[in-house]
Amino acid sequence: MKQILKAGALYFAAVFIAGFVLGTIRTLLIVPRFGVRTAELMEAPIMFVVTILAAWWGAQRLRLQTALLGRLSVGLVGLVLLLIAEFAVALWARKLTVSEYLASRDPVAGAVCLALLVIFAIMPLLVARR
C-alpha cells in the first residue's frame, strides 16, 4: 500500500508540474492569440505524452511490481491528488466555486480534458510491463 501511495504521488507530481508549466504558457502566450478552446486543445496532446512518460517513468523509478489492480490504484491515487490540486488552484486563483468553475469550462475542451483524466487514471495500468 505504501508503494502504491508513493507511486501515485510521484505520478501526480510529475504530471501536475508539467501541466502547471504548460498552463502558464498557454494562459500567457497562446490564449491571447488563439482563444481558450484552441489553446486547451493544443495543450492536450502534449499532456497526453506527458501522462504516458510520467506513468512509465514512475513505474521504472520505483520498480513498481504490483499486480494490475495495484497499478490501477496508482492511477486512481494520482487522479484524486490531481483533482484536488486542480480544483484548489483553479478555485483559489480564479475565486470561483466548484460549480462555477465547471460551468466556465468550454464544452469541447472540457470533454477532451475529461477524456485525459480518464486516460491519466488508467495509464499506469496500460504501461505495465508484460
N, CA, C and O atoms as CSV, one atom per row, in Angstrom:
chain,resi,resn,atom,element,x,y,z
A,1,MET,N,N,0.818,-1.195,0.000
A,1,MET,CA,C,0.000,0.000,0.000
A,1,MET,C,C,0.861,1.258,0.000
A,1,MET,O,O,0.563,2.222,-0.706
A,2,LYS,N,N,1.935,1.245,0.797
A,2,LYS,CA,C,2.821,2.401,0.862
A,2,LYS,C,C,3.454,2.683,-0.503
A,2,LYS,O,O,3.590,3.839,-0.903
A,3,GLN,N,N,3.837,1.623,-1.212
A,3,GLN,CA,C,4.443,1.789,-2.530
A,3,GLN,C,C,3.424,2.363,-3.526
A,3,GLN,O,O,3.783,3.175,-4.378
A,4,ILE,N,N,2.179,1.951,-3.423
A,4,ILE,CA,C,1.133,2.468,-4.311
A,4,ILE,C,C,0.905,3.956,-4.053
A,4,ILE,O,O,0.790,4.741,-4.995
A,5,LEU,N,N,0.840,4.344,-2.781
A,5,LEU,CA,C,0.645,5.764,-2.454
A,5,LEU,C,C,1.824,6.606,-2.925
A,5,LEU,O,O,1.644,7.698,-3.463
A,6,LYS,N,N,3.028,6.092,-2.718
A,6,LYS,CA,C,4.228,6.806,-3.146
A,6,LYS,C,C,4.258,6.944,-4.670
A,6,LYS,O,O,4.557,8.018,-5.192
A,7,ALA,N,N,3.951,5.869,-5.370
A,7,ALA,CA,C,3.944,5.900,-6.835
A,7,ALA,C,C,2.852,6.831,-7.348
A,7,ALA,O,O,3.078,7.582,-8.298
A,8,GLY,N,N,1.672,6.793,-6.734
A,8,GLY,CA,C,0.585,7.685,-7.135
A,8,GLY,C,C,0.935,9.145,-6.921
A,8,GLY,O,O,0.608,9.992,-7.752
A,9,ALA,N,N,1.602,9.448,-5.806
A,9,ALA,CA,C,2.015,10.826,-5.524
A,9,ALA,C,C,3.087,11.289,-6.506
A,9,ALA,O,O,3.059,12.431,-6.965
A,10,LEU,N,N,4.018,10.418,-6.824
A,10,LEU,CA,C,5.067,10.758,-7.790
A,10,LEU,C,C,4.466,10.991,-9.174
A,10,LEU,O,O,4.820,11.953,-9.856
A,11,TYR,N,N,3.573,10.125,-9.577
A,11,TYR,CA,C,2.875,10.240,-10.867
A,11,TYR,C,C,2.103,11.553,-10.938
A,11,TYR,O,O,2.200,12.288,-11.920
A,12,PHE,N,N,1.346,11.837,-9.900
A,12,PHE,CA,C,0.613,13.098,-9.820
A,12,PHE,C,C,1.556,14.293,-9.936
A,12,PHE,O,O,1.311,15.205,-10.726
A,13,ALA,N,N,2.633,14.289,-9.153
A,13,ALA,CA,C,3.542,15.435,-9.117
A,13,ALA,C,C,4.154,15.701,-10.489
A,13,ALA,O,O,4.236,16.851,-10.921
A,14,ALA,N,N,4.578,14.656,-11.165
A,14,ALA,CA,C,5.201,14.839,-12.482
A,14,ALA,C,C,4.216,15.457,-13.471
A,14,ALA,O,O,4.565,16.384,-14.202
A,15,VAL,N,N,2.998,14.945,-13.494
A,15,VAL,CA,C,2.007,15.455,-14.449
A,15,VAL,C,C,1.517,16.839,-14.031
A,15,VAL,O,O,1.306,17.701,-14.884
A,16,PHE,N,N,1.334,17.058,-12.743
A,16,PHE,CA,C,0.857,18.360,-12.280
A,16,PHE,C,C,1.867,19.458,-12.569
A,16,PHE,O,O,1.495,20.541,-13.022
A,17,ILE,N,N,3.132,19.191,-12.314
A,17,ILE,CA,C,4.167,20.206,-12.582
A,17,ILE,C,C,4.207,20.539,-14.065
A,17,ILE,O,O,4.254,21.711,-14.439
A,18,ALA,N,N,4.188,19.517,-14.910
A,18,ALA,CA,C,4.181,19.757,-16.358
A,18,ALA,C,C,2.939,20.541,-16.765
A,18,ALA,O,O,3.025,21.481,-17.556
A,19,GLY,N,N,1.791,20.158,-16.229
A,19,GLY,CA,C,0.548,20.859,-16.538
A,19,GLY,C,C,0.548,22.298,-16.052
A,19,GLY,O,O,0.015,23.187,-16.717
A,20,PHE,N,N,1.148,22.523,-14.889
A,20,PHE,CA,C,1.224,23.883,-14.354
A,20,PHE,C,C,2.086,24.766,-15.258
A,20,PHE,O,O,1.717,25.902,-15.555
A,21,VAL,N,N,3.218,24.247,-15.687
A,21,VAL,CA,C,4.113,24.996,-16.586
A,21,VAL,C,C,3.421,25.246,-17.924
A,21,VAL,O,O,3.405,26.373,-18.419
A,22,LEU,N,N,2.851,24.193,-18.505
A,22,LEU,CA,C,2.164,24.352,-19.787
A,22,LEU,C,C,0.943,25.256,-19.661
A,22,LEU,O,O,0.659,26.040,-20.566
A,23,GLY,N,N,0.223,25.155,-18.554
A,23,GLY,CA,C,-0.943,26.016,-18.341
A,23,GLY,C,C,-0.568,27.486,-18.247
A,23,GLY,O,O,-1.297,28.354,-18.727
A,24,THR,N,N,0.563,27.755,-17.630
A,24,THR,CA,C,1.038,29.138,-17.552
A,24,THR,C,C,1.393,29.663,-18.938
A,24,THR,O,O,1.020,30.778,-19.301
A,25,ILE,N,N,2.110,28.860,-19.703
A,25,ILE,CA,C,2.462,29.245,-21.077
A,25,ILE,C,C,1.196,29.426,-21.910
A,25,ILE,O,O,1.065,30.393,-22.660
A,26,ARG,N,N,0.269,28.481,-21.767
A,26,ARG,CA,C,-0.997,28.557,-22.507
A,26,ARG,C,C,-1.737,29.851,-22.194
A,26,ARG,O,O,-2.171,30.565,-23.099
A,27,THR,N,N,-1.876,30.144,-20.914
A,27,THR,CA,C,-2.642,31.315,-20.489
A,27,THR,C,C,-1.989,32.627,-20.928
A,27,THR,O,O,-2.668,33.548,-21.382
A,28,LEU,N,N,-0.680,32.697,-20.788
A,28,LEU,CA,C,0.010,33.957,-21.094
A,28,LEU,C,C,0.299,34.172,-22.571
A,28,LEU,O,O,0.266,35.308,-23.045
A,29,LEU,N,N,0.580,33.110,-23.301
A,29,LEU,CA,C,1.025,33.263,-24.687
A,29,LEU,C,C,0.052,32.756,-25.744
A,29,LEU,O,O,-0.084,33.377,-26.798
A,30,ILE,N,N,-0.619,31.654,-25.486
A,30,ILE,CA,C,-1.427,31.018,-26.520
A,30,ILE,C,C,-2.873,31.532,-26.525
A,30,ILE,O,O,-3.425,31.825,-27.585
A,31,VAL,N,N,-3.478,31.639,-25.348
A,31,VAL,CA,C,-4.876,32.091,-25.270
A,31,VAL,C,C,-5.083,33.455,-25.924
A,31,VAL,O,O,-6.044,33.613,-26.677
A,32,PRO,N,N,-4.220,34.457,-25.670
A,32,PRO,CA,C,-4.459,35.762,-26.317
A,32,PRO,C,C,-4.427,35.709,-27.847
A,32,PRO,O,O,-5.073,36.524,-28.507
A,33,ARG,N,N,-3.691,34.769,-28.408
A,33,ARG,CA,C,-3.567,34.675,-29.871
A,33,ARG,C,C,-4.634,33.786,-30.505
A,33,ARG,O,O,-5.114,34.078,-31.601
A,34,PHE,N,N,-5.008,32.701,-29.821
A,34,PHE,CA,C,-5.862,31.699,-30.450
A,34,PHE,C,C,-7.185,31.450,-29.737
A,34,PHE,O,O,-8.064,30.795,-30.297
A,35,GLY,N,N,-7.347,31.953,-28.519
A,35,GLY,CA,C,-8.559,31.710,-27.753
A,35,GLY,C,C,-8.399,30.514,-26.834
A,35,GLY,O,O,-7.481,29.708,-26.989
A,36,VAL,N,N,-9.314,30.413,-25.870
A,36,VAL,CA,C,-9.225,29.396,-24.827
A,36,VAL,C,C,-9.360,27.993,-25.409
A,36,VAL,O,O,-8.541,27.122,-25.116
A,37,ARG,N,N,-10.386,27.765,-26.231
A,37,ARG,CA,C,-10.626,26.416,-26.743
A,37,ARG,C,C,-9.429,25.903,-27.541
A,37,ARG,O,O,-8.949,24.797,-27.293
A,38,THR,N,N,-8.959,26.673,-28.465
A,38,THR,CA,C,-7.838,26.250,-29.300
A,38,THR,C,C,-6.588,26.033,-28.457
A,38,THR,O,O,-5.855,25.065,-28.659
A,39,ALA,N,N,-6.352,26.927,-27.521
A,39,ALA,CA,C,-5.168,26.789,-26.665
A,39,ALA,C,C,-5.226,25.505,-25.847
A,39,ALA,O,O,-4.228,24.791,-25.740
A,40,GLU,N,N,-6.389,25.208,-25.270
A,40,GLU,CA,C,-6.514,23.983,-24.479
A,40,GLU,C,C,-6.400,22.738,-25.360
A,40,GLU,O,O,-5.820,21.734,-24.948
A,41,LEU,N,N,-6.947,22.806,-26.558
A,41,LEU,CA,C,-6.847,21.667,-27.468
A,41,LEU,C,C,-5.411,21.481,-27.976
A,41,LEU,O,O,-4.995,20.357,-28.258
A,42,MET,N,N,-4.669,22.560,-28.091
A,42,MET,CA,C,-3.251,22.456,-28.474
A,42,MET,C,C,-2.429,21.819,-27.351
A,42,MET,O,O,-1.469,21.094,-27.611
A,43,GLU,N,N,-2.800,22.088,-26.136
A,43,GLU,CA,C,-2.078,21.557,-24.979
A,43,GLU,C,C,-2.378,20.070,-24.738
A,43,GLU,O,O,-1.537,19.352,-24.198
A,44,ALA,N,N,-3.546,19.614,-25.126
A,44,ALA,CA,C,-3.993,18.250,-24.823
A,44,ALA,C,C,-3.041,17.153,-25.319
A,44,ALA,O,O,-2.726,16.252,-24.541
A,45,PRO,N,N,-2.569,17.180,-26.567
A,45,PRO,CA,C,-1.662,16.100,-26.998
A,45,PRO,C,C,-0.340,16.093,-26.233
A,45,PRO,O,O,0.254,15.037,-26.011
A,46,ILE,N,N,0.107,17.265,-25.839
A,46,ILE,CA,C,1.350,17.343,-25.055
A,46,ILE,C,C,1.130,16.698,-23.694
A,46,ILE,O,O,1.979,15.948,-23.211
A,47,MET,N,N,-0.013,16.992,-23.076
A,47,MET,CA,C,-0.315,16.402,-21.774
A,47,MET,C,C,-0.533,14.886,-21.889
A,47,MET,O,O,-0.239,14.143,-20.953
A,48,PHE,N,N,-1.039,14.441,-23.020
A,48,PHE,CA,C,-1.182,13.003,-23.247
A,48,PHE,C,C,0.186,12.322,-23.223
A,48,PHE,O,O,0.362,11.287,-22.580
A,49,VAL,N,N,1.138,12.905,-23.919
A,49,VAL,CA,C,2.503,12.351,-23.943
A,49,VAL,C,C,3.138,12.441,-22.559
A,49,VAL,O,O,3.800,11.499,-22.122
A,50,VAL,N,N,2.948,13.548,-21.874
A,50,VAL,CA,C,3.473,13.705,-20.515
A,50,VAL,C,C,2.903,12.612,-19.604
A,50,VAL,O,O,3.626,12.047,-18.783
A,51,THR,N,N,1.620,12.318,-19.750
A,51,THR,CA,C,0.976,11.281,-18.936
A,51,THR,C,C,1.607,9.914,-19.182
A,51,THR,O,O,1.889,9.177,-18.237
A,52,ILE,N,N,1.826,9.584,-20.435
A,52,ILE,CA,C,2.457,8.304,-20.770
A,52,ILE,C,C,3.854,8.227,-20.164
A,52,ILE,O,O,4.205,7.242,-19.515
A,53,LEU,N,N,4.648,9.277,-20.382
A,53,LEU,CA,C,6.026,9.285,-19.888
A,53,LEU,C,C,6.076,9.252,-18.359
A,53,LEU,O,O,6.914,8.559,-17.782
A,54,ALA,N,N,5.194,9.989,-17.709
A,54,ALA,CA,C,5.188,10.020,-16.242
A,54,ALA,C,C,4.799,8.666,-15.667
A,54,ALA,O,O,5.384,8.224,-14.679
A,55,ALA,N,N,3.823,8.007,-16.270
A,55,ALA,CA,C,3.404,6.689,-15.786
A,55,ALA,C,C,4.535,5.674,-15.961
A,55,ALA,O,O,4.812,4.879,-15.063
A,56,TRP,N,N,5.175,5.710,-17.111
A,56,TRP,CA,C,6.275,4.779,-17.373
A,56,TRP,C,C,7.465,5.074,-16.456
A,56,TRP,O,O,8.043,4.165,-15.860
A,57,TRP,N,N,7.824,6.362,-16.355
A,57,TRP,CA,C,8.974,6.767,-15.540
A,57,TRP,C,C,8.758,6.410,-14.071
A,57,TRP,O,O,9.660,5.887,-13.417
A,58,GLY,N,N,7.577,6.689,-13.563
A,58,GLY,CA,C,7.288,6.385,-12.163
A,58,GLY,C,C,7.369,4.893,-11.876
A,58,GLY,O,O,7.904,4.482,-10.846
A,59,ALA,N,N,6.839,4.087,-12.781
A,59,ALA,CA,C,6.885,2.636,-12.597
A,59,ALA,C,C,8.327,2.129,-12.635
A,59,ALA,O,O,8.694,1.240,-11.866
A,60,GLN,N,N,9.139,2.687,-13.523
A,60,GLN,CA,C,10.539,2.279,-13.621
A,60,GLN,C,C,11.348,2.757,-12.411
A,60,GLN,O,O,12.137,2.006,-11.837
A,61,ARG,N,N,11.138,4.003,-12.045
A,61,ARG,CA,C,11.899,4.597,-10.946
A,61,ARG,C,C,11.658,3.880,-9.626
A,61,ARG,O,O,12.587,3.651,-8.851
A,62,LEU,N,N,10.409,3.532,-9.381
A,62,LEU,CA,C,10.073,2.862,-8.127
A,62,LEU,C,C,10.091,1.341,-8.254
A,62,LEU,O,O,9.785,0.624,-7.301
A,63,ARG,N,N,10.447,0.866,-9.425
A,63,ARG,CA,C,10.462,-0.585,-9.691
A,63,ARG,C,C,9.133,-1.207,-9.260
A,63,ARG,O,O,9.083,-2.213,-8.553
A,64,LEU,N,N,8.079,-0.569,-9.713
A,64,LEU,CA,C,6.725,-0.961,-9.330
A,64,LEU,C,C,6.403,-2.341,-9.898
A,64,LEU,O,O,6.314,-2.518,-11.113
A,65,GLN,N,N,6.235,-3.290,-9.029
A,65,GLN,CA,C,5.972,-4.674,-9.425
A,65,GLN,C,C,4.586,-5.138,-9.000
A,65,GLN,O,O,4.332,-6.340,-8.925
A,66,THR,N,N,3.705,-4.216,-8.727
A,66,THR,CA,C,2.378,-4.605,-8.242
A,66,THR,C,C,1.560,-5.231,-9.365
A,66,THR,O,O,1.859,-5.064,-10.548
A,67,ALA,N,N,0.537,-5.944,-8.965
A,67,ALA,CA,C,-0.381,-6.557,-9.921
A,67,ALA,C,C,-1.175,-5.466,-10.634
A,67,ALA,O,O,-1.051,-4.282,-10.323
A,68,LEU,N,N,-1.977,-5.884,-11.578
A,68,LEU,CA,C,-2.743,-4.925,-12.373
A,68,LEU,C,C,-3.635,-4.038,-11.505
A,68,LEU,O,O,-3.752,-2.840,-11.761
A,69,LEU,N,N,-4.259,-4.613,-10.489
A,69,LEU,CA,C,-5.100,-3.817,-9.592
A,69,LEU,C,C,-4.262,-2.770,-8.854
A,69,LEU,O,O,-4.725,-1.652,-8.624
A,70,GLY,N,N,-3.038,-3.131,-8.485
A,70,GLY,CA,C,-2.140,-2.185,-7.830
A,70,GLY,C,C,-1.776,-1.030,-8.745
A,70,GLY,O,O,-1.731,0.121,-8.310
A,71,ARG,N,N,-1.518,-1.328,-10.001
A,71,ARG,CA,C,-1.185,-0.269,-10.964
A,71,ARG,C,C,-2.383,0.641,-11.216
A,71,ARG,O,O,-2.233,1.855,-11.358
A,72,LEU,N,N,-3.562,0.048,-11.269
A,72,LEU,CA,C,-4.755,0.869,-11.409
A,72,LEU,C,C,-4.939,1.745,-10.171
A,72,LEU,O,O,-5.385,2.887,-10.281
A,73,SER,N,N,-4.604,1.225,-9.016
A,73,SER,CA,C,-4.681,2.002,-7.771
A,73,SER,C,C,-3.721,3.187,-7.811
A,73,SER,O,O,-4.046,4.265,-7.315
A,74,VAL,N,N,-2.549,2.993,-8.396
A,74,VAL,CA,C,-1.595,4.110,-8.555
A,74,VAL,C,C,-2.250,5.219,-9.368
A,74,VAL,O,O,-2.158,6.392,-9.003
A,75,GLY,N,N,-2.906,4.861,-10.461
A,75,GLY,CA,C,-3.579,5.852,-11.295
A,75,GLY,C,C,-4.707,6.554,-10.566
A,75,GLY,O,O,-4.907,7.758,-10.733
A,76,LEU,N,N,-5.446,5.808,-9.760
A,76,LEU,CA,C,-6.560,6.410,-9.021
A,76,LEU,C,C,-6.068,7.334,-7.913
A,76,LEU,O,O,-6.662,8.384,-7.670
A,77,VAL,N,N,-4.976,6.946,-7.235
A,77,VAL,CA,C,-4.373,7.839,-6.235
A,77,VAL,C,C,-3.915,9.127,-6.917
A,77,VAL,O,O,-4.178,10.227,-6.430
A,78,GLY,N,N,-3.234,8.978,-8.037
A,78,GLY,CA,C,-2.788,10.147,-8.786
A,78,GLY,C,C,-3.942,11.019,-9.226
A,78,GLY,O,O,-3.858,12.245,-9.162
A,79,LEU,N,N,-5.035,10.386,-9.679
A,79,LEU,CA,C,-6.205,11.138,-10.127
A,79,LEU,C,C,-6.833,11.932,-8.985
A,79,LEU,O,O,-7.174,13.102,-9.160
A,80,VAL,N,N,-6.986,11.311,-7.829
A,80,VAL,CA,C,-7.568,12.025,-6.677
A,80,VAL,C,C,-6.702,13.230,-6.318
A,80,VAL,O,O,-7.219,14.325,-6.094
A,81,LEU,N,N,-5.388,13.028,-6.265
A,81,LEU,CA,C,-4.490,14.148,-5.960
A,81,LEU,C,C,-4.556,15.223,-7.034
A,81,LEU,O,O,-4.538,16.415,-6.724
A,82,LEU,N,N,-4.634,14.810,-8.293
A,82,LEU,CA,C,-4.704,15.766,-9.400
A,82,LEU,C,C,-5.989,16.588,-9.344
A,82,LEU,O,O,-5.961,17.799,-9.566
A,83,LEU,N,N,-7.101,15.946,-9.052
A,83,LEU,CA,C,-8.366,16.674,-8.963
A,83,LEU,C,C,-8.374,17.641,-7.788
A,83,LEU,O,O,-8.866,18.763,-7.907
A,84,ILE,N,N,-7.833,17.213,-6.658
A,84,ILE,CA,C,-7.745,18.109,-5.502
A,84,ILE,C,C,-6.902,19.328,-5.854
A,84,ILE,O,O,-7.295,20.461,-5.575
A,85,ALA,N,N,-5.754,19.098,-6.460
A,85,ALA,CA,C,-4.863,20.209,-6.823
A,85,ALA,C,C,-5.496,21.098,-7.890
A,85,ALA,O,O,-5.423,22.323,-7.801
A,86,GLU,N,N,-6.107,20.493,-8.882
A,86,GLU,CA,C,-6.750,21.253,-9.965
A,86,GLU,C,C,-7.820,22.181,-9.416
A,86,GLU,O,O,-7.854,23.367,-9.745
A,87,PHE,N,N,-8.694,21.637,-8.577
A,87,PHE,CA,C,-9.756,22.465,-8.008
A,87,PHE,C,C,-9.188,23.499,-7.040
A,87,PHE,O,O,-9.650,24.640,-7.024
A,88,ALA,N,N,-8.209,23.127,-6.244
A,88,ALA,CA,C,-7.623,24.080,-5.290
A,88,ALA,C,C,-6.990,25.260,-6.011
A,88,ALA,O,O,-7.221,26.411,-5.641
A,89,VAL,N,N,-6.200,24.984,-7.032
A,89,VAL,CA,C,-5.538,26.068,-7.777
A,89,VAL,C,C,-6.573,26.894,-8.530
A,89,VAL,O,O,-6.542,28.123,-8.483
A,90,ALA,N,N,-7.485,26.228,-9.221
A,90,ALA,CA,C,-8.484,26.959,-10.002
A,90,ALA,C,C,-9.387,27.804,-9.114
A,90,ALA,O,O,-9.692,28.950,-9.442
A,91,LEU,N,N,-9.808,27.244,-8.004
A,91,LEU,CA,C,-10.720,27.973,-7.128
A,91,LEU,C,C,-10.003,29.101,-6.401
A,91,LEU,O,O,-10.572,30.175,-6.204
A,92,TRP,N,N,-8.770,28.866,-6.005
A,92,TRP,CA,C,-8.007,29.896,-5.313
A,92,TRP,C,C,-7.627,31.027,-6.272
A,92,TRP,O,O,-7.795,32.202,-5.946
A,93,ALA,N,N,-7.123,30.677,-7.433
A,93,ALA,CA,C,-6.648,31.692,-8.381
A,93,ALA,C,C,-7.799,32.470,-9.016
A,93,ALA,O,O,-7.692,33.676,-9.240
A,94,ARG,N,N,-8.892,31.777,-9.302
A,94,ARG,CA,C,-9.999,32.423,-10.006
A,94,ARG,C,C,-11.145,32.819,-9.092
A,94,ARG,O,O,-12.101,33.456,-9.534
A,95,LYS,N,N,-11.059,32.446,-7.818
A,95,LYS,CA,C,-12.085,32.798,-6.825
A,95,LYS,C,C,-13.481,32.343,-7.273
A,95,LYS,O,O,-14.442,33.110,-7.210
A,96,LEU,N,N,-13.579,31.089,-7.725
A,96,LEU,CA,C,-14.838,30.518,-8.173
A,96,LEU,C,C,-15.250,29.369,-7.254
A,96,LEU,O,O,-14.420,28.783,-6.559
A,97,THR,N,N,-16.523,29.066,-7.263
A,97,THR,CA,C,-16.979,27.845,-6.606
A,97,THR,C,C,-16.743,26.681,-7.582
A,97,THR,O,O,-16.435,26.897,-8.754
A,98,VAL,N,N,-16.890,25.458,-7.086
A,98,VAL,CA,C,-16.703,24.288,-7.951
A,98,VAL,C,C,-17.699,24.323,-9.107
A,98,VAL,O,O,-17.322,24.093,-10.256
A,99,SER,N,N,-18.949,24.605,-8.817
A,99,SER,CA,C,-19.960,24.628,-9.884
A,99,SER,C,C,-19.692,25.753,-10.886
A,99,SER,O,O,-19.888,25.563,-12.086
A,100,GLU,N,N,-19.254,26.906,-10.419
A,100,GLU,CA,C,-18.902,27.993,-11.335
A,100,GLU,C,C,-17.711,27.610,-12.210
A,100,GLU,O,O,-17.684,27.915,-13.402
A,101,TYR,N,N,-16.734,26.943,-11.613
A,101,TYR,CA,C,-15.564,26.502,-12.374
A,101,TYR,C,C,-15.965,25.514,-13.463
A,101,TYR,O,O,-15.536,25.644,-14.609
A,102,LEU,N,N,-16.787,24.526,-13.108
A,102,LEU,CA,C,-17.217,23.532,-14.092
A,102,LEU,C,C,-18.064,24.171,-15.191
A,102,LEU,O,O,-17.943,23.805,-16.360
A,103,ALA,N,N,-18.915,25.118,-14.825
A,103,ALA,CA,C,-19.753,25.798,-15.816
A,103,ALA,C,C,-18.928,26.684,-16.743
A,103,ALA,O,O,-19.334,26.938,-17.877
A,104,SER,N,N,-17.778,27.155,-16.275
A,104,SER,CA,C,-16.949,28.042,-17.095
A,104,SER,C,C,-16.132,27.295,-18.136
A,104,SER,O,O,-15.553,27.919,-19.025
A,105,ARG,N,N,-16.073,25.978,-18.043
A,105,ARG,CA,C,-15.270,25.183,-18.976
A,105,ARG,C,C,-15.906,25.168,-20.361
A,105,ARG,O,O,-17.126,25.070,-20.494
A,106,ASP,N,N,-15.070,25.265,-21.384
A,106,ASP,CA,C,-15.527,25.128,-22.756
A,106,ASP,C,C,-16.012,23.687,-22.955
A,106,ASP,O,O,-15.330,22.756,-22.526
A,107,PRO,N,N,-17.170,23.476,-23.595
A,107,PRO,CA,C,-17.696,22.111,-23.713
A,107,PRO,C,C,-16.779,21.171,-24.505
A,107,PRO,O,O,-16.646,20.002,-24.144
A,108,VAL,N,N,-16.158,21.649,-25.555
A,108,VAL,CA,C,-15.289,20.787,-26.358
A,108,VAL,C,C,-13.987,20.506,-25.613
A,108,VAL,O,O,-13.604,19.350,-25.437
A,109,ALA,N,N,-13.317,21.556,-25.183
A,109,ALA,CA,C,-12.057,21.381,-24.456
A,109,ALA,C,C,-12.298,20.656,-23.129
A,109,ALA,O,O,-11.454,19.879,-22.683
A,110,GLY,N,N,-13.433,20.908,-22.510
A,110,GLY,CA,C,-13.773,20.219,-21.265
A,110,GLY,C,C,-13.945,18.724,-21.467
A,110,GLY,O,O,-13.535,17.930,-20.620
A,111,ALA,N,N,-14.553,18.334,-22.590
A,111,ALA,CA,C,-14.713,16.908,-22.891
A,111,ALA,C,C,-13.356,16.254,-23.133
A,111,ALA,O,O,-13.124,15.124,-22.703
A,112,VAL,N,N,-12.470,16.955,-23.816
A,112,VAL,CA,C,-11.113,16.439,-24.041
A,112,VAL,C,C,-10.383,16.316,-22.708
A,112,VAL,O,O,-9.685,15.331,-22.468
A,113,CYS,N,N,-10.543,17.302,-21.852
A,113,CYS,CA,C,-9.929,17.269,-20.522
A,113,CYS,C,C,-10.449,16.087,-19.718
A,113,CYS,O,O,-9.673,15.402,-19.052
A,114,LEU,N,N,-11.731,15.843,-19.773
A,114,LEU,CA,C,-12.314,14.702,-19.069
A,114,LEU,C,C,-11.739,13.384,-19.596
A,114,LEU,O,O,-11.421,12.484,-18.819
A,115,ALA,N,N,-11.610,13.279,-20.907
A,115,ALA,CA,C,-11.012,12.078,-21.501
A,115,ALA,C,C,-9.568,11.904,-21.036
A,115,ALA,O,O,-9.136,10.788,-20.749
A,116,LEU,N,N,-8.827,13.003,-20.963
A,116,LEU,CA,C,-7.440,12.928,-20.486
A,116,LEU,C,C,-7.370,12.506,-19.023
A,116,LEU,O,O,-6.431,11.816,-18.624
A,117,LEU,N,N,-8.339,12.907,-18.229
A,117,LEU,CA,C,-8.365,12.479,-16.830
A,117,LEU,C,C,-8.604,10.977,-16.715
A,117,LEU,O,O,-7.996,10.310,-15.879
A,118,VAL,N,N,-9.479,10.454,-17.545
A,118,VAL,CA,C,-9.713,9.003,-17.554
A,118,VAL,C,C,-8.442,8.285,-18.002
A,118,VAL,O,O,-8.047,7.285,-17.402
A,119,ILE,N,N,-7.811,8.788,-19.041
A,119,ILE,CA,C,-6.551,8.202,-19.523
A,119,ILE,C,C,-5.484,8.280,-18.437
A,119,ILE,O,O,-4.733,7.327,-18.230
A,120,PHE,N,N,-5.419,9.413,-17.747
A,120,PHE,CA,C,-4.466,9.576,-16.656
A,120,PHE,C,C,-4.676,8.491,-15.597
A,120,PHE,O,O,-3.713,7.916,-15.092
A,121,ALA,N,N,-5.931,8.219,-15.268
A,121,ALA,CA,C,-6.237,7.241,-14.222
A,121,ALA,C,C,-5.816,5.827,-14.618
A,121,ALA,O,O,-5.397,5.048,-13.761
A,122,ILE,N,N,-5.921,5.489,-15.887
A,122,ILE,CA,C,-5.610,4.112,-16.299
A,122,ILE,C,C,-4.211,3.931,-16.890
A,122,ILE,O,O,-3.792,2.799,-17.131
A,123,MET,N,N,-3.487,5.016,-17.126
A,123,MET,CA,C,-2.187,4.899,-17.783
A,123,MET,C,C,-1.185,4.017,-17.022
A,123,MET,O,O,-0.480,3.246,-17.673
A,124,PRO,N,N,-1.077,4.082,-15.693
A,124,PRO,CA,C,-0.146,3.155,-15.028
A,124,PRO,C,C,-0.466,1.689,-15.324
A,124,PRO,O,O,0.435,0.852,-15.376
A,125,LEU,N,N,-1.714,1.390,-15.512
A,125,LEU,CA,C,-2.126,0.036,-15.881
A,125,LEU,C,C,-1.687,-0.278,-17.316
A,125,LEU,O,O,-1.237,-1.387,-17.602
A,126,LEU,N,N,-1.821,0.697,-18.209
A,126,LEU,CA,C,-1.503,0.480,-19.616
A,126,LEU,C,C,-0.004,0.348,-19.889
A,126,LEU,O,O,0.400,-0.329,-20.835
A,127,VAL,N,N,0.821,0.998,-19.055
A,127,VAL,CA,C,2.265,0.924,-19.293
A,127,VAL,C,C,2.921,-0.205,-18.497
A,127,VAL,O,O,4.147,-0.310,-18.446
A,128,ALA,N,N,2.089,-1.047,-17.877
A,128,ALA,CA,C,2.610,-2.158,-17.073
A,128,ALA,C,C,3.473,-3.066,-17.944
A,128,ALA,O,O,3.148,-3.331,-19.102
A,129,ARG,N,N,4.557,-3.529,-17.377
A,129,ARG,CA,C,5.409,-4.491,-18.074
A,129,ARG,C,C,4.635,-5.766,-18.293
A,129,ARG,O,O,3.891,-6.215,-17.421
A,130,ARG,N,N,4.808,-6.328,-19.422
A,130,ARG,CA,C,4.134,-7.592,-19.729
A,130,ARG,C,C,5.063,-8.734,-19.389
A,130,ARG,O,O,4.702,-9.897,-19.568
